[in-house]
Amino acid sequence: MAPEPPLTAAEKAKVALLTARMCKRSLAGEDVHLGDLQRKVDRILDDATKRAEKAEKNAR
């Protein structure tokens, strides 16, 4: 598994909020769908990775 990219404060807050929503949904039962929230977290991490790669490329 690749190391997580550095996140901005706003991204950390969004991931924390989405994680809390996933936990709340999990309390409803095992059959609750969490895919939409997981995709949002994945999208935030993907954007952060792209930003880190771009910054690394520009630093060269």
C-alpha positions in Angstrom: 0.0 0.0 0.0 1.4 3.4 -1.0 1.9 6.0 1.7 -0.9 8.6 2.0 -0.2 12.0 0.4 -0.1 15.1 2.6 -3.6 16.4 3.2 -4.7 20.0 3.7 -6.6 21.0 6.7 -9.8 21.1 4.7 -9.2 17.7 3.3 -8.5 16.2 6.7 -11.8 17.7 8.0 -13.7 16.3 5.0 -12.3 12.8 5.5 -13.1 13.0 9.2 -16.6 14.0 8.5 -17.1 11.3 5.9 -15.6 8.7 8.3 -18.0 9.8 11.1 -20.9 9.4 8.6 -19.7 5.9 7.7 -19.6 5.0 11.4 -23.1 6.4 12.0 -24.4 4.3 9.0 -22.6 1.2 10.3 -24.6 1.5 13.5 -27.7 0.9 11.5 -26.6 -2.6 10.6 -24.4 -4.7 8.5 -26.4 -4.4 5.3 -26.1 -0.6 5.0 -24.3 0.5 1.8 -21.2 2.7 2.5 -19.8 2.7 -1.1 -20.8 6.3 -1.8 -19.0 7.7 1.2 -16.0 5.5 0.5 -15.8 6.8 -3.1 -15.8 10.4 -1.8 -12.9 9.6 0.5 -11.0 7.9 -2.3 -11.6 10.9 -4.5 -10.2 13.2 -1.9 -7.1 11.0 -1.5 -6.7 10.7 -5.3 -6.8 14.5 -5.7 -4.2 14.9 -2.9 -2.0 12.4 -4.6 -2.2 14.2 -7.9 -1.4 17.6 -6.2 1.6 16.1 -4.4 2.9 14.6 -7.7 2.4 17.9 -9.5 4.3 19.7 -6.7 7.1 17.2 -6.8 7.3 17.5 -10.6 7.4 21.4 -10.4 10.1 21.2 -7.7 12.6 19.5 -10.1 
